[in-house]
Amino acid sequence: MSGTAAVILALAVGTYAFRLVGPALHGRVEVPPRAQELLSAAAVVLLVALLATGALTEAGAFAGWARPAGVLVAGALAWRGAPFALVVLAAAATTAGLRAAGLG
């Protein structure tokens, strides 16, 4: 077995085991409320960091103004409760329009 196949197999087994631990320990282990709050905050921070790097950078450099503007439009529409299809189309149209105008 090659090294790559061994790593893939180990990750698959680890992922499956990690998924089994939740139902197996449900009700047996109690997480303190403060830890639950911190985990929720950590999830939000991670998602914001991923959004920022995806929206602002491309190949390690600034992606230009079109992409962040599209993300901003999408965020505003999602916050206002717009349908998902409208959010995606408005973000794409904003980004495409700014790139066509030379602000990409």
C-alpha positions as CSV (number, residue, x, y, z in Angstrom):
1,M,0.0,0.0,0.0
2,S,1.4,3.4,-0.9
3,G,1.8,6.2,1.5
4,T,-1.0,8.2,-0.1
5,A,-3.4,5.3,0.2
6,A,-2.5,4.8,3.8
7,V,-3.1,8.5,4.7
8,I,-6.5,8.4,2.9
9,L,-7.4,5.2,4.7
10,A,-6.4,6.7,8.1
11,L,-8.4,9.9,7.4
12,A,-11.4,7.8,6.4
13,V,-11.3,5.7,9.6
14,G,-10.7,8.8,11.7
15,T,-13.7,10.6,10.1
16,Y,-15.9,7.6,10.6
17,A,-14.8,7.2,14.2
18,F,-15.3,10.9,14.9
19,R,-18.9,10.7,13.5
20,L,-19.6,7.7,15.8
21,V,-18.4,9.4,18.9
22,G,-21.2,12.0,18.9
23,P,-24.1,9.5,19.1
24,A,-22.2,7.1,21.3
25,L,-21.4,9.8,23.9
26,H,-24.7,11.8,23.6
27,G,-26.1,12.2,27.1
28,R,-23.0,10.7,28.8
29,V,-20.8,13.7,28.5
30,E,-22.0,17.2,29.4
31,V,-20.2,20.2,28.0
32,P,-20.2,23.3,30.3
33,P,-22.3,26.2,29.0
34,R,-19.2,28.5,28.8
35,A,-17.4,25.9,26.6
36,Q,-20.5,25.8,24.3
37,E,-20.5,29.6,24.0
38,L,-16.8,29.5,23.2
39,L,-17.2,26.8,20.6
40,S,-20.1,28.7,19.0
41,A,-18.0,31.9,18.8
42,A,-15.0,29.9,17.4
43,A,-17.2,28.6,14.6
44,V,-18.3,32.1,13.7
45,V,-14.8,33.4,13.8
46,L,-13.6,30.5,11.5
47,L,-16.4,31.2,9.0
48,V,-15.7,34.9,8.9
49,A,-12.0,34.2,8.4
50,L,-12.7,31.8,5.5
51,L,-15.1,34.4,4.0
52,A,-12.5,37.2,4.3
53,T,-9.7,35.2,2.7
54,G,-12.0,33.9,-0.1
55,A,-13.5,37.4,-0.8
56,L,-10.3,39.5,-0.5
57,T,-7.5,37.4,-1.8
58,E,-6.5,35.5,-5.0
59,A,-3.2,33.7,-5.3
60,G,-1.9,35.4,-2.1
61,A,-2.7,39.0,-3.4
62,F,-5.6,41.4,-3.2
63,A,-8.4,40.1,-5.5
64,G,-9.6,43.6,-6.6
65,W,-12.7,45.4,-5.7
66,A,-15.3,43.5,-7.7
67,R,-15.2,40.3,-5.6
68,P,-15.6,42.0,-2.2
69,A,-18.4,44.2,-3.6
70,G,-20.2,41.1,-4.8
71,V,-19.8,39.5,-1.3
72,L,-21.0,42.7,0.3
73,V,-24.2,42.7,-1.9
74,A,-24.8,39.0,-1.2
75,G,-24.4,39.6,2.6
76,A,-26.8,42.5,2.5
77,L,-29.4,40.6,0.6
78,A,-29.0,37.5,2.8
79,W,-29.3,39.6,5.9
80,R,-32.5,41.1,4.5
81,G,-33.9,37.6,3.9
82,A,-33.8,37.5,0.1
83,P,-34.2,34.1,-1.6
84,F,-30.9,32.2,-2.1
85,A,-31.1,32.3,-5.9
86,L,-31.5,36.1,-5.8
87,V,-28.5,36.4,-3.5
88,V,-26.3,34.4,-5.8
89,L,-27.4,36.1,-9.0
90,A,-27.1,39.6,-7.5
91,A,-23.6,38.8,-6.2
92,A,-22.5,37.4,-9.6
93,A,-24.1,40.3,-11.5
94,T,-22.4,42.9,-9.2
95,T,-19.0,41.2,-9.6
96,A,-19.4,40.8,-13.3
97,G,-20.5,44.3,-13.8
98,L,-17.6,45.8,-11.9
99,R,-15.1,43.6,-13.7
100,A,-16.7,44.7,-17.0
101,A,-16.3,48.3,-15.9
102,G,-12.6,47.7,-15.3
103,L,-12.7,47.6,-11.5
104,G,-11.9,43.8,-11.3
